[in-house]
Amino acid sequence: MYAVIKTGGKQYRVAAGDKIKVESVAAEVGATLTLSDILMVANSEQVMVGTPILNGATVSATVVSQGRHDKVKIFKMRRRKHYQKHQGHRQNYSEIFITAISDGAGHTVASDAAPVIKARPDDLTKIEGVGPKIAQVLVSNGITTFAQLATAEPTAVQEMLKKASGRFNLAKSDTWAEQAELAAAGKWDALKKRQDELDGGVTK
């Protein structure tokens, strides 16, 4: 069984077990959604089409992550006017996992698989010594949360920085794991006290 749903002004063909990215939905990661704007439901026996919405039909989904698409670059130029303008935009999205489809006539198909919830990335720049560009290096190597940084070996982190372009290998990551452990535990006062003892992530 599959359905055609409408959300965020767009239409999507979905089946139980599918994972799709839709326009941003105001819901926390792990929240359950019930989509009722169903345009069509088809199974092995019949195809039901709404006018335009199919009454009684629903699609259940779970929010597995919230994120932003790759940047779309915008460039404007007026020749012989010495005018150039560069802009960029990153659209927010919600990634949802389709758990079940109901056609409103007593037929329901559910997914056998469970949704894999993705941890929301933390703001790694809250760690003393980690700037936006170093944070990007860490994220590109799979370190997106304070908990992951807290358990990462300092030598492995230093190797990541060394392989990255630029002068990131000059950064000292000795205290990052300690700071990240406090941040992961929500001990912000203790983290601030520890950072007061640091200068660029290094003990004064």
C-alpha positions in Angstrom: 0.0 0.0 0.0 1.2 3.5 -0.7 -0.3 7.0 -0.4 0.2 10.5 -1.8 0.4 13.0 1.0 0.5 16.8 1.0 2.6 18.7 3.5 4.4 22.0 3.3 2.7 22.8 0.0 4.3 19.8 -1.6 3.1 16.3 -2.5 5.0 13.1 -1.7 4.4 9.4 -2.6 5.1 7.3 0.5 4.9 3.8 1.7 5.3 2.3 5.2 8.9 2.2 6.1 9.9 5.1 3.8 12.1 7.9 5.1 11.6 11.3 3.5 12.6 15.0 4.0 9.7 17.4 4.0 9.4 21.1 4.7 10.2 21.9 8.4 7.6 20.7 10.9 7.3 22.3 14.3 7.9 19.0 16.3 10.7 17.6 18.4 12.8 14.8 17.2 11.1 11.5 18.2 7.6 13.1 18.1 4.8 11.2 16.4 2.9 12.9 13.6 -0.5 12.1 12.1 -0.8 13.4 8.5 -4.4 13.8 7.4 -4.0 15.6 4.1 -4.0 12.4 2.0 -4.7 12.8 -1.7 -4.7 9.2 -2.7 -4.3 5.7 -1.2 -3.6 2.6 -3.4 -3.4 -1.0 -2.4 -3.4 -4.3 -4.3 -7.2 -4.2 -4.7 -8.2 -0.6 -5.4 -7.1 3.0 -5.8 -9.0 5.6 -3.7 -8.7 9.3 -4.8 -9.8 12.2 -2.7 -11.6 15.3 -3.8 -9.1 16.6 -3.1 -8.6 15.1 0.4 -9.5 11.5 1.1 -11.7 11.5 4.2 -10.7 9.2 7.0 -7.3 8.3 5.5 -4.2 9.0 7.6 -0.5 8.5 7.5 1.4 8.1 10.8 5.1 9.2 10.9 7.9 9.8 13.4 10.3 12.8 13.2 13.8 11.3 13.1 15.8 14.5 12.6 15.7 18.2 12.0 18.2 19.8 9.7 19.1 22.2 6.9 19.6 21.5 3.2 22.8 22.4 1.4 23.3 26.1 0.7 21.8 27.5 -2.5 24.0 30.3 -3.8 22.4 33.3 -5.4 24.5 35.7 -7.5 23.2 38.9 -9.1 25.2 41.1 -11.5 24.5 44.1 -13.6 27.0 44.5 -16.3 28.8 47.8 -16.7 27.2 49.0 -13.4 29.9 47.7 -11.1 27.2 45.8 -9.2 27.5 42.3 -7.8 25.6 40.7 -5.0 26.2 37.3 -3.4 23.6 35.7 -1.2 23.0 32.2 0.1 20.1 30.3 1.6 19.7 27.1 3.5 16.2 25.7 3.8 15.2 23.9 7.0 13.7 20.4 6.7 12.3 17.7 8.9 13.2 14.1 8.2 10.3 11.7 8.9 9.8 8.0 9.0 6.5 6.6 7.7 5.3 4.1 10.3 1.8 3.3 9.1 -0.8 4.1 6.4 -4.6 3.8 6.9 -7.0 4.2 4.0 -10.0 5.1 6.2 -11.9 2.0 5.1 -10.5 -0.4 7.7 -7.2 -1.3 6.0 -3.9 -0.3 7.7 -0.3 -1.2 6.7 2.4 -0.7 9.3 6.2 -0.8 8.9 8.0 -3.8 10.3 11.1 -1.6 11.0 11.4 0.9 13.8 12.5 4.5 13.1 16.1 5.3 13.8 16.2 8.5 15.8 19.1 10.8 15.0 20.6 12.7 17.9 20.2 16.5 17.5 23.7 18.0 16.9 25.1 20.1 19.7 26.7 23.5 19.3 30.3 22.5 19.6 31.5 26.1 19.5 30.5 26.3 23.2 33.7 24.4 23.9 36.6 26.7 24.6 39.1 26.5 21.7 36.5 25.2 19.2 35.6 27.8 16.6 33.0 27.4 13.7 35.5 26.0 11.2 37.0 23.5 13.7 33.4 22.5 14.6 32.8 21.8 10.9 35.9 19.6 10.8 34.6 17.6 13.8 31.1 17.2 12.3 32.6 16.0 9.0 34.4 13.3 11.0 31.2 12.2 12.7 31.5 14.1 16.0 28.3 16.1 16.3 27.4 16.0 20.0 29.1 16.8 23.3 28.9 13.2 24.3 30.8 12.0 21.2 33.5 14.7 21.8 33.8 13.7 25.4 34.6 10.1 24.5 36.9 10.9 21.5 40.6 10.2 22.0 42.6 13.5 22.0 45.1 12.0 19.6 42.4 11.0 17.2 40.9 14.5 17.3 44.4 16.0 16.7 44.8 13.7 13.7 41.4 15.0 12.3 42.7 18.5 12.6 46.0 17.7 11.1 44.3 16.1 8.0 42.0 19.1 7.5 43.2 22.0 5.3 44.3 25.1 7.1 46.2 25.6 10.3 43.8 23.6 12.5 46.6 21.3 13.6 47.9 24.2 15.8 44.8 24.0 18.0 45.2 22.3 21.3 42.5 19.8 22.1 43.7 18.5 25.4 40.8 20.0 27.4 38.0 19.5 24.9 36.9 16.1 26.2 36.8 17.4 29.7 34.7 20.4 28.7 32.4 18.3 26.5 31.7 15.9 29.4 30.5 18.8 31.5 28.4 20.2 28.6 26.9 16.7 27.9 25.9 16.5 31.5 24.3 19.9 31.5 26.8 21.2 34.1 27.0 24.7 32.6 28.1 26.5 35.8 31.0 24.0 36.2 31.9 24.4 32.5 32.0 28.2 32.8 34.2 27.9 35.9 36.6 25.6 34.1 36.7 27.8 31.0 37.6 30.8 33.2 40.8 28.8 33.9 41.5 28.4 30.1 42.9 30.6 27.4 41.9 29.3 23.9 41.2 25.9 25.4 44.6 25.7 27.1 45.1 26.0 30.9 46.6 29.3 31.7 
